[in-house]
Amino acid sequence: MKSRITKLVFILFLTSNFTFARDNNQTQNTNNLANLLVELETTIFWNAVANEWKYFRVKWLDACKLCNNGQCIAQRMIEFESYSVAENMNPAWQQRRDAWIKECELVKTNEQAAKLLLEFETNVSWNAVKESWKDRRNNWITECESVK
């Protein structure tokens, strides 16, 4: 009997550690994704977003820091996109935009949010981003693609 209880306790311990590790990894991926979103936002020039963005931005940054799942990140992406000036996006974006927003609203995972963040970034005009983005972009994309 004592042996069975010991085995059961050991199994529960392993299961709880696995769950903790998985949850911790999920949180780390969410934090990384939030940082990638904020990094993209900071590389975009102020004239590429609506003037009102400067009033909303501080609250938005705070909300990004509090995100703990892909759904939250996707909501922050929708918010940021809504302040983006259409002239600083690829022309095809206006046709894709509504569907992209709907997909963001349905996000359940960090991986889904990361794919939509990558799609948004690829539609931002080079004229809207700082010169330094050209050096950072490939690694940024790799980091986005690695989010699970």
N, C-alpha and C positions, 0 to 999 in steps of 0.2 A: 504494500500500500504506500509506504513512504517513498519507494522508488518511483511509483507512478506519479505521485505528487511532485517529486523533484523534476521528473521529465516534463510534466505539465507546466510547471513554473518556468523551466528552461525554455520551452516552446513559446510561452507567453512573452518571455524576455526577448527572445529573438524576433518575434513578430512585432513587438512594440519598438524595438530598435530599428527594424526595417521600415516601419511606418514613419518613425521620426526622421530617419535618413531620407526617405522619399519626400516627406513634407518639407524638410530642410532644403533639399535639392530644388523642389518646386518654388520655395520662397526665394532661393538664390537666383533661379531663372527669372522670376518676376522682377526682382531688384535689378538684374542685369538689363532686362527689357525696358524697364522704366528709365534706367540710365541712358540706354541707347535712344529712346524717344526724346529725352531731354537734350541729349547731345545733338540730335538732328535739329531740334528746335533752336538751339543756340547757334548753330551754324548758318541758319537762314537769316538773311538781312531783314531789318525792321521794315523796310519799304516793301517787302514781300508778304507782309501780313497787314491786316486792317489796323487802323490807328487804335481801335478799342482794345486790341490785344494787350497793350501795355497796362491796362487797368485790370484785366482778367488774369494776366500771366502769373502773378505771385500766388494767387489761389490755386491756379492750375499746377504750378510747381509743387506746392504743398500736397495737393491731391495725388500727384505722381509719386511722391515719397511714401504715401500711405497705401498705395496699390499693393494688393497681396495676391492677385490672380490676373489671368489674361483678360477677363471681362473688364476689369477696372482699367487696364492699359488700353484696351480697345475704346473705351469711353473717352479717355484722355486724348486718343488719336482723333476721334470724331470732333472733339472740342477744338483741338488745334487746327485741324483741317478746315473747320468752319470759319476760321479767321484768316485763312490763306487767300491771297489775292489771285484770282483766276488767271490773270495775265502772266503770273510767274509759275504756272503749271503747264505741262505739255497740253497741247490743244485737245488731244484725245481724252484727257482726264474728265472733262465736263460730261462726256458720254458715259464714262465708267463710274463717276462719282457716286451716284445714287445707289448703284448695286454694291459698291465698296462700303458705303455707310451701312447698308442692310447687313452685309457680311460681318462688319464690326459689331453690330448689335447682336449677332448670333454667336459670337466668339465664346468658346467654352474653355480653351486651353491657351497657354503661353505660346505654343507653337503656331496656332492659328493667328494669334495677334501679331507674332513676329513676321509671318508671311504677309500680312496686310500692311504692316509698317514698311517692309521692303518695297511693296508695291507703291505705297504712297511716295516713298523716297525716290523711286525711279521716275516718278512723274513730276518731281520738282525740277524746274529749269535750272541749268547751270548758272544762269544770270542771277538767281535768287540766293545762291550760297557763297560763303566766303571761299577765297582761294585755297585756304588750308584744307578744305573738304576734299579736294582732289587727292591729296596725300593720305587722308584718313579713310576715305570711302571704302576701299577694298577690304580693309580689316574690319570696318564697321559692318559691312555686308556679311563677312565670315562669322562675326559674332552673332548677328541676327539669325543666320542660318543654323547656328549651333544651339539655339534656344529650343528646348524640348518641354 
